Amino acid sequence: MGYTLKIGNAIPNPDEPRRMMVEDARHDDAPAFGEPTDYTNARWPSYTAWHDFTRETGLHEMFFNRLTGLLRNHPGCEPLEQAHLREVRRAIAVQKVKNGGKGPAIWNDSDQNTNNGDPAMGRLLWLEYWMAWALKDCENPALYNS
């Protein structure tokens, strides 16, 4: 079990009109690390992997604060703000120092990290790309989780 996370434009959910969801998006220049969701605004991390990632990168409060966290409601759809993007960019800078400047991990079909890269850096770069895009180009920038 895990999350489906999606960053982009929030729209009414046709199945539950009082709930919002995020439209699918794909960009040829979006981050890609050998995962099924490459180039898209979606990721499917396990609950444990995402919790561990947010703790490792200092983003746990941004995602899981019970009053303001982006994942405080599950399922849910929360608006994105410039402060969220700034926090991700801060986490990228800190992670570069912590990991000795490693880039993101690149995965092969056998689920092996082929370049000895940093898996957390890949998630951070994904967050940065899609948050920046949503805040710039979407009418209702949001993070959706199901």
Backbone as a ProteinNet text record, in pm:
[ID]
protein_1_A
[PRIMARY]
MGYTLKIGNAIPNPDEPRRMMVEDARHDDAPAFGEPTDYTNARWPSYTAWHDFTRETGLHEMFFNRLTGLLRNHPGCEPLEQAHLREVRRAIAVQKVKNGGKGPAIWNDSDQNTNNGDPAMGRLLWLEYWMAWALKDCENPALYNS
[TERTIARY]
84	0	89.3	32.9	106.5	21.8	88.4	24	24	-72	-60.7	-54.4	58.5	78.1	76.2	10.6	3.5	7.7	92.3	106.4	60.3	-26.9	-72.5	-195.3	-283.3	-402.6	-517.7	-571.3	-683.3	-813.5	-893.5	-1024.4	-1123.1	-1253.2	-1350.5	-1340.1	-1351.7	-1349.4	-1486.4	-1493.4	-1623.6	-1700	-1628.3	-1693.1	-1742.5	-1676.3	-1711.4	-1696.3	-1796.9	-1784.2	-1740.7	-1763.5	-1718.6	-1570.1	-1507.9	-1364.3	-1289.3	-1172.3	-1087.9	-990.1	-940.5	-834.8	-742	-632.9	-536.8	-534.2	-536.6	-530.6	-396.3	-396.6	-273.2	-194.3	-62.3	25	150	205.3	329.6	408.1	536.5	626.8	752.1	793.5	913.4	1040.9	1039.8	1158.9	1150.2	1047.1	1030.8	1132.5	1161.4	1257	1218	1319.1	1300.5	1416.6	1383.3	1486	1472.1	1405.5	1387.2	1268.9	1168.6	1049.8	928.8	824.6	706.9	639.5	655.2	589.8	680.7	791.2	882.4	807.5	852	799.4	658.3	601.6	465.1	461.3	345.1	324.6	278.8	295.2	250.9	368.3	355.6	448.6	366.7	416.3	345	431.7	478.9	564.1	482.9	550	486	472.8	381.4	365.1	496.1	560.7	685.7	795.1	810.6	915.2	895.8	770.2	747.2	771.5	727.4	755.4	906	978.1	1123.9	1189.4	1146.9	1200.5	1178.1	1056.8	1029.1	1109.9	1132.8	1216.6	1362.7	1411.7	1550.8	1580.3	1484.9	1508.7	1457.7	1402.2	1352.2	1217.6	1145	1016	896.3	921.8	813.2	703.4	738.9	639.8	557.4	622.9	551.7	445.1	472	376.8	281.1	327.7	248.2	204.3	227.8	173.9	22.7	-34.6	-176.4	-270.2	-220.3	-304.4	-276.9	-151.2	-114.5	-47.1	-19.8	56.1	-14.8	63.8	8.9	-59	-21.5	-84.1	-164.3	-209.1	-282.7	-416.4	-472.7	-594.5	-559.5	-598.3	-569.3	-695.5	-753.4	-710.8	-740.5	-674.8	-695.7	-629.7	-661	-604.1	-580.9	-455.6	-419.6	-353.9	-386.9	-325.9	-175.8	-103.7	40.1	65.8	172.3	213.9	362.6	406.4	548.6	634.7	582.8	658.4	690.9	602.9	630.7	749.9	750.6	861.7	992.1	988.1	1109.9	1162.2	1072	1112.4	1177.1	1124.5	1184.4	1322.5	1336.5	1467	1568.6	1525	1614.3	1657.7	1563.7	1594.9	1692.5	1681.6	1776.5	1917.1	1931.1	2063.6	2123.4	2043.2	2090.8	2128.1	2045.4	2071.1	2201.3	2231	2356.7	2477.3	2468	2577.3	2583.5	2467.8	2463.4	2513.3	2482.6	2518.1	2646.7	2719.6	2847.1	2832.8	2717.8	2697.4	2644.6	2599.8	2544.6	2418.9	2402.5	2279.7	2175	2063	1956.6	1992.5	1935.8	1951.4	1879.9	1941	1880.4	1857.5	1734.1	1695.4	1685.5	1717	1697.1	1574.4	1545.8	1426.4	1430.3	1547.8	1560.8	1556.2	1517.1	1506.1	1640.9	1746.5	1880.3	1920	1984.5	2035.1	2163.5	2155.3	2264.9	2379.9	2357.9	2463.6	2506.5	2461.6	2492	2447	2339.3	2285.8	2199.3	2149.4	2071.4	1921.1	1848.9	1705	1629	1670	1602.3	1616.6	1731.7	1751.9	1655.8	1628.8	1532	1393.7	1351.7	1219.6	1216.9	1325.4	1332.1	1325.8	1399.1	1397.7	1260.8	1192.8	1056.8	964.8	971.8	889.8	918.2	1046.3	1082.2	1026.7	1047.2	1001.8	850.9	775.5	630.3	568.4	625.5	574.1	597.3	718.1	748	653.3	631.7	540.1	398.1	349.1	211.9	191.9	287.7	275.3	281.5	352.3	366.3	252.1	211.6	124.4	-16.7	-48.2	-180.6	-267.3	-394.6	-490.3	-507.1	-509.2	-527.7	-418.5	-294.3	-186	-212.6	-192.1	-225	-145.8	-141.4	-89.4	-205.9	-228.8	-337.1	-276.9	-344.8	-300.5	-420.5	-400.1	-504.1	-438.3
-117.3	0	124.6	230.4	354.7	468.5	579.7	699.8	701.5	769.3	823.7	973.8	1033.1	1176.8	1239.7	1353.5	1422.1	1572	1643.2	1787.4	1853.1	1952.6	2022.4	2106.1	2111.7	2194.6	2118.5	2175.1	2113.6	2141.2	2034.9	2043.6	1961	1985	1901.5	1755.5	1666.7	1523.5	1483	1426.8	1392.4	1287.9	1202.6	1100.7	1156.3	1259.7	1323.9	1474.8	1543.2	1684.5	1779	1741.7	1829.1	1812.5	1712.1	1688	1728.7	1781.7	1820.8	1708.4	1709.4	1618.4	1698.7	1640	1708.1	1639.7	1722.2	1671.7	1603.7	1503	1437.7	1533.6	1527.9	1607.9	1527.5	1551.7	1487.3	1591	1603.4	1695.8	1620.1	1638.7	1569.9	1613.9	1732.3	1780.2	1757.7	1688.5	1661.4	1557.7	1555.9	1458.8	1314.5	1233.9	1092.1	1014.6	910.3	834.4	684	641.3	498.5	439.9	522.9	478.8	480.7	403.1	399.4	535.7	624.2	755	864.8	827.7	927.3	1024.6	1148.3	1259.3	1301.9	1243.7	1277.9	1349.7	1406.6	1477.4	1384.2	1253.6	1155	1071.8	1027.7	933.3	839.7	716	614.5	558.3	640.5	586.4	508.5	413.8	344.9	445.3	417.2	505.5	518.1	405.3	405	480.3	455.8	523.9	674.9	721.6	866.6	927.2	859.3	909	916.2	810.9	809.8	922.5	940.8	1046.7	1184.7	1210	1342.9	1367.6	1263.7	1279.8	1303.9	1226.4	1238.2	1377.6	1437.4	1564.3	1686.6	1667	1779.6	1833.6	1755.5	1800.2	1738.2	1666.8	1596.5	1692.2	1802.2	1898.7	1956.5	1985.1	2040.4	1942.8	1815.2	1716.4	1664.8	1649.2	1576.4	1655.7	1786.1	1866.1	1846.8	1816.4	1780.2	1896.2	2019.9	2135.9	2194.8	2187.3	2256.5	2167.4	2042.5	1955.1	1924.1	1911.1	1880.8	1744.3	1654	1521.6	1501.6	1610.7	1599.1	1526.8	1534	1460.4	1357	1233.3	1125.8	1044.7	1044.4	1121	1269	1349	1492.1	1567.8	1694.8	1784.2	1917.7	1958.7	2080.4	2181	2309.1	2412	2423.1	2451	2474.9	2625	2658.9	2798	2808.5	2929.5	2953.1	2905.9	2914.8	2869.3	2720.7	2640.9	2497.8	2476.8	2549.9	2538.9	2585.9	2693.4	2740.4	2634	2566.5	2461.9	2344.1	2306.1	2198.6	2241	2363.2	2411.1	2415.8	2450.7	2447.3	2304	2210.6	2069.1	2016.3	2061.7	2019.6	2065.3	2189.8	2242.3	2164.3	2134.3	2058.1	1916.1	1853.7	1715.7	1705.4	1806.3	1806.3	1804.3	1875.8	1876.5	1741.5	1690.3	1563	1446.2	1445.3	1328.3	1347.4	1453.6	1476.4	1518.8	1576.5	1625.3	1522.7	1406.8	1304.3	1355.4	1311.8	1338.9	1235	1237.7	1141.7	1000.6	904.6	764.2	741.6	660.8	617.8	467.4	423.8	284.4	210.5	80.8	-1.3	-90.5	-173	-258.9	-359.4	-389	-482.8	-412.2	-283.6	-203.6	-186.1	-174.4	-150.6	-6.1	53.5	189.1	183.2	217.3	194	293.6	407	508.4	542	461.9	487.4	627.4	674.3	806.3	805.4	921.7	943.6	938.7	835.7	828.3	950.5	1005.5	1123.5	1242.7	1255	1366.7	1357.4	1237.9	1222	1270.5	1234.5	1278.2	1430	1485.4	1631.2	1704.2	1653.7	1718.4	1705.9	1593	1577.6	1681.3	1692.8	1792	1933.2	1965.8	2100.2	2129.9	2039.8	2062.8	2084.8	1990.5	1997.2	2106.8	2136.6	2249.6	2381.1	2398.5	2522.4	2537.3	2429.1	2433.9	2468.4	2399.9	2422.1	2565.9	2616.8	2753.6	2857.4	2827.1	2921.5	2908.2	2785.8	2762.8	2713	2685.3	2630.1	2733.4	2730.9	2822.2	2791.7	2662	2616	2516	2562.5	2469.1	2391.8	2260	2176.6	2047.5	1983.4	1848.7	1759.4	1655.8	1560.6	1429.3	1364.3	1231.6	1140.1	1018.2	916.6	786.3
0	0	0	-53	-53.7	-105.2	-124.5	-174.8	-326.8	-383.6	-517.5	-495.4	-527.8	-512.9	-650.9	-662.8	-790.4	-764.7	-840.3	-826.3	-955.5	-943.1	-1063	-1036.8	-1136.3	-1130.4	-1065.8	-957.9	-888.5	-963.3	-978.9	-1043.7	-961.3	-977.2	-904.9	-948.6	-853.2	-879.4	-934.6	-1055.6	-1112.2	-1030.2	-956.3	-874.1	-740.4	-692.5	-565.4	-583.9	-638.3	-675.9	-563.5	-438.4	-329	-299.3	-358.4	-339.6	-464.6	-444.7	-556.8	-588.4	-710.2	-753	-843.7	-887	-973.7	-1109.2	-1213.5	-1350.5	-1376.8	-1463.1	-1506.2	-1594.5	-1582.5	-1668.4	-1699.3	-1816.2	-1860.7	-1938.3	-1904.2	-1973.8	-2014.6	-2137.9	-2187.2	-2115.5	-2053.2	-1982.7	-1831	-1785.5	-1642	-1595.3	-1465.1	-1411.9	-1443.2	-1473.3	-1503.2	-1443.2	-1368.2	-1296.8	-1315.5	-1424.1	-1448	-1373.8	-1343.8	-1272.3	-1365.9	-1334.4	-1422.8	-1440	-1344.2	-1349.8	-1405.9	-1468.2	-1525.7	-1616.2	-1611.6	-1692.7	-1653.6	-1548.6	-1510.5	-1376	-1347.9	-1221.6	-1109.9	-1128	-1028.8	-977.3	-853.2	-792.6	-705.6	-684.5	-607.1	-494.1	-401.7	-294.7	-191.9	-127.1	-14.9	99.6	191.3	306.9	383.4	407.6	484.3	411.1	282.1	205	207.5	194.8	193	331	436.1	571.7	595.5	559.9	578.3	498.3	374.6	289.8	352.3	402.4	458.4	586	663.2	783.2	744.2	647.5	602.7	547.7	480.3	410.9	486.7	604.1	681.9	634	555.8	502.7	575.4	684	752.1	797.9	856.9	906.1	790.4	677.9	562.9	511.2	519.5	470.6	577.7	700.6	799	921.9	924.1	1033.8	1034.8	1150.8	1154.8	1124.5	1129.4	1098.3	960.5	915.7	791.1	688	719.5	629.8	499.1	394.7	262.6	257.2	349.6	354.9	484.1	544.1	670.5	652.6	533.7	500.6	394.9	420.5	324.3	302.9	184.9	67.7	86.3	2.2	12.4	-100.5	-105.9	-206.5	-137.3	-130	-57.6	-150.8	-135.1	-219.3	-195.5	-301.8	-292.6	-282.3	-210.1	-193.8	-225.7	-254.2	-281	-164.2	-42.9	74.9	66.4	7.4	-8.8	-102.8	-212.4	-307.5	-244	-168.4	-99.1	-3.4	66.3	160.2	87.1	-27.8	-107.1	-156.4	-202.4	-249.7	-135.9	-17.2	99.8	125.6	117.4	140.8	36.6	-87.5	-191.8	-156.8	-114.7	-78.4	38.1	138	253.9	212.5	128.2	85.4	6.8	-75	-151.1	-58.4	51.5	149.2	219.6	262.5	335.3	251.6	122.7	41.7	-37.9	-11.8	-79.5	-224.9	-259.9	-395.9	-494.2	-444.2	-534.1	-603.6	-727	-799.9	-765.5	-835.8	-806.9	-850.9	-781.7	-821.7	-953.8	-1038.9	-1164.5	-1152.1	-1176.8	-1156.3	-1288.9	-1286.4	-1406.8	-1387.7	-1486.8	-1482.2	-1367.4	-1315.3	-1203.5	-1068.8	-1069.9	-948.3	-878	-959.2	-905	-931.1	-832.1	-841.7	-925.1	-1053.2	-1147.1	-1135.9	-1072.2	-1066.4	-924.3	-825.9	-685.2	-643.9	-707.2	-676.1	-551.3	-516.7	-395.8	-428	-379.4	-405.1	-353.9	-239.6	-185.8	-280.5	-344.5	-436.8	-554.9	-602.4	-710.5	-669.7	-549.8	-502.3	-484.9	-433.1	-416.3	-550.2	-648.1	-779.8	-845.8	-823.9	-874.6	-809.9	-676.9	-607.5	-658.3	-672	-715.5	-855.1	-948.8	-1086	-1091.7	-1032.6	-1046.5	-962	-845.9	-767.5	-841.7	-895.9	-969.3	-1088.3	-1162.4	-1276.2	-1232.6	-1128.8	-1083.7	-1036.2	-959.9	-908.2	-1019.7	-1125.8	-1237.6	-1338.4	-1369.9	-1484.6	-1454.5	-1329.9	-1297.9	-1226.9	-1260.4	-1197.4	-1048.4	-1015.9	-876.5	-840.6	-814.9	-785.2	-656.2	-664.3	-548.4	-549.6	-432.6	-419.2	-380.3	-458.1	-435.5	-389.8	-294.4	-251.8	-238.7	-279.7	-262.8	-222.2
[MASK]
++++++++++++++++++++++++++++++++++++++++++++++++++++++++++++++++++++++++++++++++++++++++++++++++++++++++++++++++++++++++++++++++++++++++++++++++++

